[in-house]
Amino acid sequence: MAGGKETPRQKMIGLMYLVLTALLALNVSKQILDAFVAIEDNIQRGSVTQLDRGDSAKGSLVAELATVTQDEAGRAKKAKIKKYLGMIEKIDKNVGAFIKYVDDLKLEMIGLVEGPESIKTAKKNDKESILWKKYDPKKPLMPTRLYLQAIQQKENFDVPMHEIVGSEISKIDPTKAGKKLWDMYKGLRSSIVEISANYKEGEKNTWKLKVKEINKFSDFKDLDKQIRKMFAAPGNKVNPEDEEALLSIYQELTKLEYADHHEAKNIHWLGRTFDHAPLVGALASLSAMQNEVLSARAKAVNLLKSKVTTGEFSFNKIQQLVSGPGVATSGEEVELLVTMAAYDSDKNPEVTSSTGNIEIKDGIGHIKLKAGASDMKVNGTVTIRNKSGVPYKKDWEWKVAVVKAQGSISLPEMAVLYRNYDNKVVPVIAGAVSSDIIVNGGSKRSATWSDDGTTYSGFIVTPGAGTSISMTLMGKDKDGKSKSYGTYKYRVKPFPKPEVLDATIKKSSGARVTLILKDSPLKANFNVTGGEITIGNDPPISFSGSIIPAAAVAKAKAGIKVAAVIKYNGTGGASNLEAVFTVKP
């Protein structure tokens, strides 16, 4: 056995082999021989179950073939079913040959021990008869039904050893039945896996696999690794959907060819299994091989059957489906809907939509549309048809909340708000339907303004008396749920002092005083209301308005600098600005 992960049936068979080995040095009791009889009987019953599993899947395909319609899709499906039934027939032919060979070997050994008359006539349910049901060529996969309790010489170990192995367990006699048995068993493993793995699917996919023999491995994980490596070898292209089933089939029909047996080294599986095995134990081992082959056959048939749909509705493919919001922000609760969808690869669903372009592939309608300026509601229908062509239609609807595409660039070192200034703030939250701010350390009011032809909607934020202010960004999603998107802190600075645009005064005409903010992105207007000019130690000369009259510098020499105090009204109300002017002719 392969070891590692085994089915209960495989574990039972492995335990049986272990017990057989332990019996080599024992005087076998009647109770132990009867136990082998019971094991073999259970294995025979299990073989019938495995046969039924495979036949049931095969029968579904045969029944489906009879119901296929004669339209274009039906003809394509009919060809598909025939293709997979043909592959199953090849598998069944090879499995049938192995079942027949093992049955013949069983009867041959029983005849040599009990005499040819003991297996000449089948007598169903007769507890005096060894043969209950003969091999039937019309049912080539059904093993011969034996009743081992009727065997008189159950403990005979000479015949199984002689007929299957030969005189020595260290060397398998090629003239004995065991050599052919082993070669057929290995060949069946290759043929079942290769037949199941090599086929064309649609116009694009041609799956292919060339099986190589793996009979040496350290443990189950090593065997698994070697098989997967073979699947991925150059020249092979295994359908990913088939890989696990093919892996299971190969594992089930793989036995460690050589291993230590008692004190003997490097002994073949045949030698380890049939070395001094009592007749009923040997027969149970052979029945176990038939059971393994029928189990592998059932897996292969079900794998091929899965390529074709059966039932009222046609489903032969499955695909994962995930739906949910397309946009999420950090900390936002996201709900995803995950399911598995089944569809017919030969007949896609029919999908309609109120808008957008529709493409249907892999059983799913793909609808592509562009978001408009406002929220959208898209609806339509999806229809599947049963094998009789009767439609089954369902309505569908999906809402799309449309948010304006936004982006932002932040300058953390410039996180400043100015006191006595209308600080304009536009909150931006990707994926939110609406946004707002909460101001701590100041006040806000809603506002709309235009700048260089672009209109903005946001808030005017006015800082308080402190040195900092914080704003919490709030947003609502399409379901109306409000959440915080972070709190941001800003320094508060006094509004900057303006500067004189042209600090010169002409003796002939005076000067018009214009105040501006140099090297600043802030926009503000300043209204000059008057001021004073001081020449040297003379008393100040006052002026009003934004014009410094020529008379104010009449006594000043050209080229000297005079001090001035400019009075103006700005963003914070009335204020004064000290400046220096140069007198010119």
LUMGUTI-760793 format. One record per residue (C-alpha): residue in one letter; x, y, z; residue number from 1. Coordinates in Angstrom, 2 decimals. Example, Ala and Ser with C-alpha at 12.3 -4.5 7.8 and 13.67 -1.06 7.14 Angstrom:
BEGIN
('a' (12.30 -4.50 7.80) 1)
('s' (13.67 -1.06 7.14) 2)
END
This chain:
BEGIN
('m' (0.00 0.00 0.00) 1)
('a' (1.02 3.57 -0.47) 2)
('g' (0.68 4.51 3.21) 3)
('g' (-0.19 7.97 4.51) 4)
('k' (-3.70 9.15 3.69) 5)
('e' (-5.72 5.97 2.99) 6)
('t' (-9.40 5.18 2.77) 7)
('p' (-10.89 2.83 5.39) 8)
('r' (-10.98 0.10 2.73) 9)
('q' (-7.29 0.58 1.93) 10)
('k' (-6.43 0.50 5.64) 11)
('m' (-8.35 -2.75 6.01) 12)
('i' (-6.47 -4.33 3.12) 13)
('g' (-3.15 -3.09 4.47) 14)
('l' (-3.95 -4.57 7.87) 15)
('m' (-4.73 -7.83 6.20) 16)
('y' (-1.33 -7.86 4.50) 17)
('l' (0.30 -7.14 7.85) 18)
('v' (-1.50 -10.06 9.46) 19)
('l' (-0.49 -12.31 6.58) 20)
('t' (3.13 -11.46 7.16) 21)
('a' (2.83 -12.14 10.87) 22)
('l' (1.43 -15.60 10.13) 23)
('l' (4.53 -16.79 8.31) 24)
('a' (6.13 -18.18 11.45) 25)
('l' (2.92 -19.29 13.13) 26)
('n' (0.87 -22.44 13.16) 27)
('v' (-2.28 -20.93 11.65) 28)
('s' (-5.38 -21.60 13.71) 29)
('k' (-8.87 -22.24 12.37) 30)
('q' (-10.10 -18.99 13.90) 31)
('i' (-7.51 -16.95 12.00) 32)
('l' (-8.28 -18.74 8.75) 33)
('d' (-11.97 -18.04 9.27) 34)
('a' (-11.08 -14.37 9.78) 35)
('f' (-9.49 -14.33 6.33) 36)
('v' (-12.65 -15.88 4.93) 37)
('a' (-14.69 -13.02 6.43) 38)
('i' (-12.26 -10.40 5.11) 39)
('e' (-12.43 -11.85 1.60) 40)
('d' (-16.23 -11.92 1.73) 41)
('n' (-16.33 -8.22 2.69) 42)
('i' (-13.90 -7.38 -0.10) 43)
('q' (-16.11 -9.21 -2.64) 44)
('r' (-19.14 -7.24 -1.46) 45)
('g' (-17.12 -4.03 -1.67) 46)
('s' (-16.17 -4.86 -5.25) 47)
('v' (-19.86 -5.06 -6.17) 48)
('t' (-20.38 -1.62 -4.62) 49)
('q' (-17.48 -0.15 -6.60) 50)
('l' (-18.79 -1.74 -9.78) 51)
('d' (-22.23 -0.24 -9.17) 52)
('r' (-20.67 3.22 -8.59) 53)
('g' (-19.00 3.15 -11.97) 54)
('d' (-21.97 1.60 -13.77) 55)
('s' (-24.33 4.22 -12.31) 56)
('a' (-22.23 7.09 -13.69) 57)
('k' (-21.89 5.33 -17.03) 58)
('g' (-25.64 4.67 -17.12) 59)
('s' (-26.32 8.39 -16.59) 60)
('l' (-24.39 9.16 -19.75) 61)
('v' (-26.23 6.48 -21.71) 62)
('a' (-29.59 7.84 -20.50) 63)
('e' (-28.54 11.41 -21.29) 64)
('l' (-27.60 10.40 -24.83) 65)
('a' (-31.16 9.23 -25.43) 66)
('t' (-32.62 12.62 -24.43) 67)
('v' (-30.36 14.89 -26.47) 68)
('t' (-32.23 17.20 -28.84) 69)
('q' (-31.50 17.25 -32.55) 70)
('d' (-30.66 20.94 -32.88) 71)
('e' (-27.11 22.20 -33.35) 72)
('a' (-26.37 22.30 -29.62) 73)
('g' (-27.87 18.82 -29.23) 74)
('r' (-25.71 17.35 -31.99) 75)
('a' (-22.61 18.82 -30.39) 76)
('k' (-23.57 17.39 -27.01) 77)
('k' (-24.32 13.99 -28.54) 78)
('a' (-20.84 13.87 -30.03) 79)
('k' (-19.40 14.87 -26.69) 80)
('i' (-21.23 12.11 -24.80) 81)
('k' (-20.17 9.52 -27.36) 82)
('k' (-16.56 10.63 -26.99) 83)
('y' (-16.54 10.10 -23.23) 84)
('l' (-18.51 6.85 -23.45) 85)
('g' (-15.87 5.62 -25.90) 86)
('m' (-13.13 6.45 -23.39) 87)
('i' (-15.05 4.59 -20.67) 88)
('e' (-15.42 1.54 -22.93) 89)
('k' (-11.62 1.44 -23.37) 90)
('i' (-11.15 1.55 -19.62) 91)
('d' (-13.78 -1.15 -19.09) 92)
('k' (-12.13 -3.43 -21.64) 93)
('n' (-8.80 -3.27 -19.84) 94)
('v' (-10.37 -3.61 -16.38) 95)
('g' (-12.44 -6.59 -17.58) 96)
('a' (-9.31 -8.35 -18.82) 97)
('f' (-7.68 -7.95 -15.39) 98)
('i' (-10.79 -9.13 -13.51) 99)
('k' (-10.93 -12.23 -15.74) 100)
('y' (-7.23 -13.01 -15.30) 101)
('v' (-7.44 -12.77 -11.51) 102)
('d' (-10.61 -14.89 -11.44) 103)
('d' (-8.90 -17.59 -13.52) 104)
('l' (-5.90 -17.50 -11.18) 105)
('k' (-8.12 -17.89 -8.13) 106)
('l' (-9.98 -20.89 -9.60) 107)
('e' (-6.75 -22.47 -10.78) 108)
('m' (-5.27 -22.40 -7.27) 109)
('i' (-8.51 -23.66 -5.69) 110)
('g' (-8.64 -26.51 -8.24) 111)
('l' (-5.06 -27.52 -7.46) 112)
('v' (-5.81 -27.63 -3.72) 113)
('e' (-9.41 -28.87 -3.59) 114)
('g' (-9.58 -30.67 -6.90) 115)
('p' (-11.08 -29.60 -10.27) 116)
('e' (-14.52 -30.88 -9.35) 117)
('s' (-14.75 -28.25 -6.55) 118)
('i' (-15.00 -25.41 -9.10) 119)
('k' (-16.80 -27.16 -11.92) 120)
('t' (-20.36 -26.18 -11.07) 121)
('a' (-21.71 -22.92 -9.57) 122)
('k' (-24.29 -23.30 -6.81) 123)
('k' (-25.58 -19.99 -5.54) 124)
('n' (-25.77 -19.60 -1.76) 125)
('d' (-24.87 -23.26 -1.25) 126)
('k' (-22.61 -23.38 1.82) 127)
('e' (-21.16 -26.68 0.68) 128)
('s' (-20.03 -25.16 -2.62) 129)
('i' (-16.93 -22.98 -3.18) 130)
('l' (-18.21 -21.50 -6.46) 131)
('w' (-21.42 -19.52 -6.08) 132)
('k' (-21.39 -17.59 -9.35) 133)
('k' (-19.22 -18.15 -12.42) 134)
('y' (-17.57 -15.40 -14.43) 135)
('d' (-20.05 -14.05 -17.01) 136)
('p' (-18.57 -12.65 -20.27) 137)
('k' (-21.70 -10.49 -20.58) 138)
('k' (-20.75 -8.83 -17.29) 139)
('p' (-16.97 -8.77 -17.67) 140)
('l' (-16.37 -6.44 -14.72) 141)
('m' (-18.19 -8.59 -12.15) 142)
('p' (-15.72 -10.86 -10.31) 143)
('t' (-16.54 -14.52 -9.75) 144)
('r' (-18.45 -15.05 -6.49) 145)
('l' (-16.64 -17.46 -4.18) 146)
('y' (-17.51 -18.89 -0.78) 147)
('l' (-14.15 -19.57 0.86) 148)
('q' (-15.67 -21.14 3.99) 149)
('a' (-16.33 -24.25 1.89) 150)
('i' (-12.60 -24.74 1.18) 151)
('q' (-11.27 -27.65 3.22) 152)
('q' (-7.55 -26.91 2.97) 153)
('k' (-7.67 -23.23 3.83) 154)
('e' (-4.16 -23.29 5.34) 155)
('n' (-2.42 -24.61 2.20) 156)
('f' (0.46 -22.21 1.43) 157)
('d' (2.45 -24.26 -1.06) 158)
('v' (0.14 -23.71 -4.04) 159)
('p' (-0.20 -19.88 -3.80) 160)
('m' (3.54 -19.49 -3.38) 161)
('h' (4.37 -21.90 -6.20) 162)
('e' (1.79 -20.56 -8.68) 163)
('i' (2.30 -16.84 -8.09) 164)
('v' (5.92 -16.34 -6.95) 165)
('g' (7.97 -19.45 -7.52) 166)
('s' (10.41 -21.25 -5.30) 167)
('e' (12.11 -18.18 -3.80) 168)
('i' (10.72 -14.85 -2.65) 169)
('s' (13.99 -13.11 -3.51) 170)
('k' (13.37 -13.68 -7.21) 171)
('i' (10.04 -13.59 -9.01) 172)
('d' (9.87 -16.47 -11.48) 173)
('p' (8.87 -14.91 -14.85) 174)
('t' (7.09 -18.15 -15.82) 175)
('k' (4.71 -17.90 -12.89) 176)
('a' (1.33 -16.14 -12.81) 177)
('g' (2.56 -13.42 -10.49) 178)
('k' (4.75 -11.78 -13.13) 179)
('k' (1.82 -11.30 -15.49) 180)
('l' (-0.40 -10.26 -12.59) 181)
('w' (2.05 -7.50 -11.59) 182)
('d' (2.54 -6.31 -15.18) 183)
('m' (-1.21 -6.19 -15.81) 184)
('y' (-1.79 -4.30 -12.56) 185)
('k' (0.84 -1.66 -13.43) 186)
('g' (-0.36 -1.46 -17.01) 187)
('l' (-3.92 -0.94 -15.86) 188)
('r' (-2.81 1.96 -13.69) 189)
('s' (-1.17 3.62 -16.70) 190)
('s' (-4.05 2.96 -19.09) 191)
('i' (-6.82 4.20 -16.75) 192)
('v' (-4.96 7.43 -15.96) 193)
('e' (-3.86 8.06 -19.55) 194)
('i' (-7.28 7.39 -21.08) 195)
('s' (-8.92 9.68 -18.51) 196)
('a' (-6.38 12.46 -18.98) 197)
('n' (-6.04 12.60 -22.76) 198)
('y' (-8.87 14.35 -24.59) 199)
('k' (-9.78 17.54 -26.43) 200)
('e' (-12.13 20.04 -24.82) 201)
('g' (-13.58 22.75 -27.03) 202)
('e' (-11.51 24.41 -29.72) 203)
('k' (-8.61 25.53 -27.56) 204)
('n' (-7.79 22.92 -24.93) 205)
('t' (-6.10 19.65 -25.79) 206)
('w' (-5.18 17.85 -22.58) 207)
('k' (-2.49 15.19 -22.70) 208)
('l' (-0.52 13.01 -20.30) 209)
('k' (2.12 10.33 -20.81) 210)
('v' (2.25 8.23 -17.66) 211)
('k' (5.51 6.87 -16.32) 212)
('e' (5.88 4.13 -13.72) 213)
('i' (6.42 5.17 -10.11) 214)
('n' (6.98 2.11 -7.93) 215)
('k' (9.61 3.40 -5.51) 216)
('f' (8.86 6.07 -2.89) 217)
('s' (9.75 6.78 0.71) 218)
('d' (6.27 7.66 1.96) 219)
('f' (2.88 8.98 0.86) 220)
('k' (4.11 12.57 0.56) 221)
('d' (7.00 11.47 -1.62) 222)
('l' (4.63 9.50 -3.86) 223)
('d' (2.32 12.53 -4.11) 224)
('k' (5.28 14.73 -5.05) 225)
('q' (6.51 12.32 -7.73) 226)
('i' (3.07 12.00 -9.32) 227)
('r' (2.56 15.77 -9.47) 228)
('k' (6.03 16.16 -10.96) 229)
('m' (5.10 13.63 -13.64) 230)
('f' (1.90 15.55 -14.40) 231)
('a' (3.95 18.73 -14.89) 232)
('a' (6.69 17.10 -16.98) 233)
('p' (7.50 18.60 -20.42) 234)
('g' (5.02 17.47 -23.04) 235)
('n' (2.23 16.86 -20.50) 236)
('k' (-0.71 19.21 -20.09) 237)
('v' (-3.17 17.96 -17.47) 238)
('n' (-6.52 19.69 -17.04) 239)
('p' (-6.29 21.37 -13.59) 240)
('e' (-9.87 20.26 -12.91) 241)
('d' (-8.82 16.62 -13.37) 242)
('e' (-5.57 16.64 -11.42) 243)
('e' (-6.83 15.55 -8.00) 244)
('a' (-8.97 12.71 -9.40) 245)
('l' (-6.11 11.44 -11.57) 246)
('l' (-3.76 11.69 -8.62) 247)
('s' (-6.13 9.61 -6.48) 248)
('i' (-6.46 6.92 -9.18) 249)
('y' (-2.70 6.64 -9.60) 250)
('q' (-2.15 6.46 -5.83) 251)
('e' (-4.78 3.75 -5.39) 252)
('l' (-3.09 1.51 -7.95) 253)
('t' (0.47 2.09 -6.71) 254)
('k' (2.30 -0.38 -4.50) 255)
('l' (5.86 -0.19 -3.21) 256)
('e' (7.59 -2.68 -5.50) 257)
('y' (10.65 -3.56 -3.39) 258)
('a' (11.06 -3.43 0.39) 259)
('d' (12.57 -5.42 3.27) 260)
('h' (10.68 -8.52 4.39) 261)
('h' (11.60 -9.96 7.77) 262)
('e' (15.37 -10.33 7.55) 263)
('a' (15.41 -10.47 3.76) 264)
('k' (16.33 -7.35 1.84) 265)
('n' (14.82 -5.86 -1.29) 266)
('i' (11.90 -8.26 -1.70) 267)
('h' (9.25 -7.74 -4.40) 268)
('w' (5.67 -6.95 -3.35) 269)
('l' (4.54 -10.32 -4.72) 270)
('g' (7.08 -12.12 -2.56) 271)
('r' (6.17 -10.10 0.52) 272)
('t' (2.45 -10.71 0.00) 273)
('f' (2.31 -14.38 -1.02) 274)
('d' (5.29 -15.78 0.89) 275)
('h' (3.82 -18.76 2.80) 276)
('a' (0.37 -17.14 2.64) 277)
('p' (-2.46 -19.61 3.35) 278)
('l' (-4.78 -20.20 0.40) 279)
('v' (-7.64 -18.15 1.82) 280)
('g' (-5.23 -15.29 2.58) 281)
('a' (-3.85 -15.37 -0.97) 282)
('l' (-7.37 -15.38 -2.40) 283)
('a' (-8.27 -12.39 -0.22) 284)
('s' (-5.20 -10.53 -1.51) 285)
('l' (-6.22 -11.20 -5.10) 286)
('s' (-9.79 -10.05 -4.38) 287)
('a' (-8.35 -6.89 -2.85) 288)
('m' (-6.53 -6.16 -6.11) 289)
('q' (-9.80 -6.55 -8.02) 290)
('n' (-11.48 -4.22 -5.55) 291)
('e' (-8.75 -1.58 -6.01) 292)
('v' (-9.07 -1.76 -9.78) 293)
('l' (-12.87 -1.42 -9.69) 294)
('s' (-12.59 1.53 -7.30) 295)
('a' (-10.13 3.26 -9.63) 296)
('r' (-12.44 2.51 -12.55) 297)
('a' (-15.39 4.09 -10.69) 298)
('k' (-13.36 7.25 -10.05) 299)
('a' (-12.33 7.45 -13.70) 300)
('v' (-15.89 6.94 -14.97) 301)
('n' (-17.24 9.61 -12.62) 302)
('l' (-14.47 11.98 -13.73) 303)
('l' (-15.42 11.53 -17.38) 304)
('k' (-19.12 11.70 -16.59) 305)
('s' (-18.55 15.09 -14.93) 306)
('k' (-17.61 16.49 -18.33) 307)
('v' (-21.21 16.09 -19.48) 308)
('t' (-24.39 17.43 -17.89) 309)
('t' (-27.23 15.18 -16.76) 310)
('g' (-30.58 15.86 -15.04) 311)
('e' (-33.43 18.28 -15.79) 312)
('f' (-31.04 21.21 -16.02) 313)
('s' (-27.64 20.87 -17.60) 314)
('f' (-24.69 21.64 -15.34) 315)
('n' (-21.25 20.21 -15.95) 316)
('k' (-18.96 23.03 -14.82) 317)
('i' (-18.59 24.94 -11.60) 318)
('q' (-17.06 28.34 -11.03) 319)
('q' (-16.49 30.50 -7.99) 320)
('l' (-18.42 33.78 -7.80) 321)
('v' (-17.56 36.74 -5.59) 322)
('s' (-19.54 39.99 -5.52) 323)
('g' (-19.24 43.09 -3.39) 324)
('p' (-18.28 46.78 -3.44) 325)
('g' (-15.65 47.77 -5.95) 326)
('v' (-14.15 50.46 -3.68) 327)
('a' (-13.21 50.35 0.01) 328)
('t' (-11.30 52.65 2.29) 329)
('s' (-9.10 51.78 5.25) 330)
('g' (-11.20 50.84 8.27) 331)
('e' (-14.42 50.48 6.26) 332)
('e' (-16.53 47.35 6.83) 333)
('v' (-16.61 45.34 3.62) 334)
('e' (-19.09 42.53 2.90) 335)
('l' (-18.29 40.01 0.19) 336)
('l' (-20.75 37.44 -1.15) 337)
('v' (-18.99 34.21 -2.15) 338)
('t' (-20.64 31.20 -3.75) 339)
('m' (-20.08 28.46 -6.28) 340)
('a' (-22.07 28.57 -9.50) 341)
('a' (-22.82 25.61 -11.75) 342)
('y' (-23.33 26.03 -15.50) 343)
('d' (-23.49 24.12 -18.74) 344)
('s' (-20.37 24.69 -20.82) 345)
('d' (-22.34 23.58 -23.88) 346)
('k' (-25.18 26.06 -23.37) 347)
('n' (-24.56 29.43 -21.71) 348)
('p' (-27.37 31.34 -19.96) 349)
('e' (-29.25 34.12 -21.75) 350)
('v' (-28.65 37.53 -20.14) 351)
('t' (-30.34 40.88 -20.83) 352)
('s' (-29.53 44.28 -19.35) 353)
('s' (-31.16 47.71 -19.42) 354)
('t' (-27.82 49.22 -20.45) 355)
('g' (-24.27 48.31 -21.40) 356)
('n' (-22.62 45.74 -23.66) 357)
('i' (-23.15 42.07 -22.79) 358)
('e' (-20.67 39.23 -23.29) 359)
('i' (-21.48 35.72 -22.03) 360)
('k' (-18.65 33.31 -21.28) 361)
('d' (-17.98 30.53 -18.76) 362)
('g' (-21.63 30.62 -17.71) 363)
('i' (-21.53 34.28 -16.64) 364)
('g' (-22.92 37.39 -18.30) 365)
('h' (-20.31 40.17 -18.32) 366)
('i' (-21.96 43.61 -18.59) 367)
('k' (-19.75 46.60 -19.31) 368)
('l' (-21.06 50.15 -18.92) 369)
('k' (-19.79 53.61 -18.04) 370)
('a' (-20.85 55.38 -14.87) 371)
('g' (-22.81 58.57 -15.45) 372)
('a' (-22.97 61.74 -13.41) 373)
('s' (-25.52 60.40 -10.91) 374)
('d' (-26.45 57.17 -9.16) 375)
('m' (-27.43 54.32 -11.48) 376)
('k' (-29.82 51.38 -11.32) 377)
('v' (-29.17 48.57 -13.81) 378)
('n' (-31.61 45.69 -14.27) 379)
('g' (-32.37 42.84 -16.62) 380)
('t' (-33.07 39.10 -16.78) 381)
('v' (-31.10 35.86 -16.75) 382)
('t' (-32.55 32.72 -18.31) 383)
('i' (-31.51 29.08 -18.36) 384)
('r' (-33.35 26.30 -20.18) 385)
('n' (-33.89 22.71 -19.14) 386)
('k' (-33.13 19.82 -21.47) 387)
('s' (-36.57 20.14 -23.05) 388)
('g' (-35.89 23.77 -23.92) 389)
('v' (-38.33 25.20 -21.34) 390)
('p' (-36.98 28.57 -20.11) 391)
('y' (-36.46 29.44 -16.44) 392)
('k' (-36.19 33.23 -16.14) 393)
('k' (-35.24 35.41 -13.16) 394)
('d' (-35.13 39.20 -12.89) 395)
('w' (-32.06 40.92 -11.47) 396)
('e' (-31.18 44.44 -10.34) 397)
('w' (-27.99 46.18 -9.18) 398)
('k' (-27.55 49.70 -7.83) 399)
('v' (-24.40 51.73 -8.46) 400)
('a' (-23.63 54.76 -6.30) 401)
('v' (-21.64 57.19 -8.43) 402)
('v' (-19.09 59.44 -6.73) 403)
('k' (-17.10 62.17 -8.38) 404)
('a' (-13.57 61.17 -9.25) 405)
('q' (-11.29 63.03 -6.87) 406)
('g' (-7.65 63.12 -5.92) 407)
('s' (-5.48 65.12 -3.58) 408)
('i' (-1.87 66.05 -2.92) 409)
('s' (-0.87 66.88 0.64) 410)
('l' (2.01 68.97 1.94) 411)
('p' (2.34 68.00 5.61) 412)
('e' (4.87 70.76 6.36) 413)
('m' (2.43 73.35 5.02) 414)
('a' (-0.50 72.28 7.21) 415)
('v' (-1.33 75.85 8.27) 416)
('l' (-4.52 77.88 8.70) 417)
('y' (-4.41 81.69 9.02) 418)
('r' (-6.21 83.73 11.62) 419)
('n' (-8.37 86.57 10.23) 420)
('y' (-8.60 84.87 6.84) 421)
('d' (-11.27 82.86 5.00) 422)
('n' (-9.47 79.49 4.89) 423)
('k' (-11.12 77.49 2.07) 424)
('v' (-11.41 73.72 2.73) 425)
('v' (-12.67 71.08 0.26) 426)
('p' (-12.98 67.60 1.85) 427)
('v' (-12.33 64.63 -0.48) 428)
('i' (-13.19 60.99 0.31) 429)
('a' (-12.80 58.34 -2.38) 430)
('g' (-15.82 56.06 -2.59) 431)
('a' (-18.07 58.15 -0.33) 432)
('v' (-21.35 59.61 -1.52) 433)
('s' (-21.00 62.79 0.61) 434)
('s' (-18.37 64.34 2.86) 435)
('d' (-18.22 66.75 5.80) 436)
('i' (-15.78 68.06 8.42) 437)
('i' (-15.95 68.56 12.17) 438)
('v' (-13.85 71.55 13.35) 439)
('n' (-12.29 71.59 16.81) 440)
('g' (-10.66 74.89 17.80) 441)
('g' (-12.55 77.05 15.34) 442)
('s' (-15.71 77.34 13.29) 443)
('k' (-16.89 76.51 9.78) 444)
('r' (-19.54 77.55 7.34) 445)
('s' (-20.57 76.07 4.01) 446)
('a' (-19.43 77.99 0.95) 447)
('t' (-19.14 77.84 -2.81) 448)
('w' (-16.52 79.79 -4.76) 449)
('s' (-14.83 79.98 -8.15) 450)
('d' (-11.13 80.06 -8.82) 451)
('d' (-9.60 80.27 -12.30) 452)
('g' (-12.86 79.13 -13.85) 453)
('t' (-13.35 76.13 -11.52) 454)
('t' (-16.21 76.07 -9.02) 455)
('y' (-15.63 74.50 -5.63) 456)
('s' (-18.05 73.47 -2.87) 457)
('g' (-16.65 73.20 0.62) 458)
('f' (-16.25 75.17 3.81) 459)
('i' (-14.77 78.41 5.12) 460)
('v' (-12.88 77.58 8.31) 461)
('t' (-12.13 80.31 10.87) 462)
('p' (-9.55 79.45 13.55) 463)
('g' (-10.12 80.44 17.17) 464)
('a' (-7.61 82.02 19.52) 465)
('g' (-5.46 78.93 19.97) 466)
('t' (-2.24 78.01 18.21) 467)
('s' (-3.71 74.92 16.50) 468)
('i' (-6.95 73.59 15.05) 469)
('s' (-8.09 70.07 14.12) 470)
('m' (-10.55 68.87 11.49) 471)
('t' (-12.17 65.41 11.43) 472)
('l' (-13.09 64.15 7.95) 473)
('m' (-16.53 62.51 7.83) 474)
('g' (-18.22 60.67 4.98) 475)
('k' (-21.39 58.72 4.13) 476)
('d' (-21.47 55.60 1.95) 477)
('k' (-24.17 54.64 -0.52) 478)
('d' (-26.20 53.08 2.33) 479)
('g' (-26.19 56.34 4.32) 480)
('k' (-23.78 55.11 6.99) 481)
('s' (-21.52 57.84 8.39) 482)
('k' (-17.96 57.19 9.50) 483)
('s' (-14.77 59.04 10.34) 484)
('y' (-11.89 59.00 7.89) 485)
('g' (-9.30 60.51 10.22) 486)
('t' (-8.52 63.68 12.19) 487)
('y' (-5.99 66.18 10.84) 488)
('k' (-4.21 68.87 12.88) 489)
('y' (-3.15 72.29 11.56) 490)
('r' (-1.06 75.10 13.02) 491)
('v' (-2.66 78.54 13.29) 492)
('k' (-0.60 81.54 12.26) 493)
('p' (-1.39 85.27 12.08) 494)
('f' (-2.31 86.52 8.68) 495)
('p' (0.90 87.80 7.05) 496)
('k' (1.62 91.55 6.78) 497)
('p' (1.38 93.02 3.30) 498)
('e' (4.23 94.86 1.59) 499)
('v' (4.37 98.04 -0.51) 500)
('l' (4.36 97.26 -4.20) 501)
('d' (6.47 100.33 -5.21) 502)
('a' (8.43 102.00 -2.38) 503)
('t' (9.37 105.20 -4.28) 504)
('i' (8.04 108.80 -4.01) 505)
('k' (8.59 111.37 -6.74) 506)
('k' (9.13 114.95 -5.64) 507)
('s' (7.15 116.07 -8.66) 508)
('s' (4.06 113.85 -8.34) 509)
('g' (4.16 111.95 -5.04) 510)
('a' (3.14 108.24 -4.99) 511)
('r' (0.10 105.90 -5.05) 512)
('v' (0.48 103.30 -2.30) 513)
('t' (-0.50 99.74 -3.24) 514)
('l' (-0.21 96.88 -0.73) 515)
('i' (0.28 93.25 -1.75) 516)
('l' (1.25 89.84 -0.32) 517)
('k' (4.51 88.88 -1.97) 518)
('d' (5.41 85.16 -2.50) 519)
('s' (2.14 83.95 -1.02) 520)
('p' (-0.73 81.85 -2.50) 521)
('l' (-3.21 83.73 -0.31) 522)
('k' (-5.53 86.13 -2.03) 523)
('a' (-6.51 89.36 -0.21) 524)
('n' (-7.36 93.00 -0.98) 525)
('f' (-6.00 95.90 1.07) 526)
('n' (-7.59 99.38 1.21) 527)
('v' (-5.06 102.12 2.09) 528)
('t' (-6.77 104.83 4.15) 529)
('g' (-3.83 107.22 4.86) 530)
('g' (-0.68 107.50 6.91) 531)
('e' (2.32 109.63 7.91) 532)
('i' (5.66 110.56 6.29) 533)
('t' (8.67 111.44 8.50) 534)
('i' (11.72 113.17 7.02) 535)
('g' (14.69 113.04 9.37) 536)
('n' (13.88 114.68 12.71) 537)
('d' (11.06 116.77 11.33) 538)
('p' (7.53 116.29 12.68) 539)
('p' (5.45 113.70 10.77) 540)
('i' (3.40 114.88 7.81) 541)
('s' (-0.02 113.21 7.57) 542)
('f' (-1.91 112.22 4.40) 543)
('s' (-5.23 110.56 3.72) 544)
('g' (-6.31 108.04 1.14) 545)
('s' (-3.89 105.99 -0.92) 546)
('i' (-2.01 108.97 -2.45) 547)
('i' (1.12 110.44 -0.79) 548)
('p' (1.11 114.01 -2.10) 549)
('a' (4.26 115.59 -3.56) 550)
('a' (4.07 118.33 -0.92) 551)
('a' (4.83 115.74 1.76) 552)
('v' (8.38 115.33 0.39) 553)
('a' (8.96 118.84 -0.92) 554)
('k' (11.74 119.50 1.61) 555)
('a' (13.43 116.11 1.06) 556)
('k' (16.46 115.75 -1.16) 557)
('a' (16.34 113.28 -4.02) 558)
('g' (17.89 109.95 -3.12) 559)
('i' (17.21 109.99 0.60) 560)
('k' (14.95 107.49 2.36) 561)
('v' (11.96 108.56 4.39) 562)
('a' (9.98 106.62 6.98) 563)
('a' (6.28 106.04 6.57) 564)
('v' (3.40 104.54 8.49) 565)
('i' (0.68 103.21 6.15) 566)
('k' (-2.85 102.82 7.50) 567)
('y' (-5.07 100.21 5.76) 568)
('n' (-8.11 98.00 6.12) 569)
('g' (-7.43 94.28 5.52) 570)
('t' (-8.82 90.83 6.37) 571)
('g' (-8.48 91.50 10.10) 572)
('g' (-9.84 95.03 10.04) 573)
('a' (-7.85 98.31 10.38) 574)
('s' (-4.08 97.98 10.76) 575)
('n' (-0.80 99.87 10.31) 576)
('l' (2.27 99.01 8.26) 577)
('e' (5.73 100.59 8.69) 578)
('a' (7.59 101.14 5.44) 579)
('v' (10.58 103.00 3.96) 580)
('f' (10.29 105.01 0.71) 581)
('t' (13.06 106.32 -1.53) 582)
('v' (12.65 109.91 -2.76) 583)
('k' (13.18 110.46 -6.46) 584)
('p' (13.26 113.71 -8.52) 585)
END
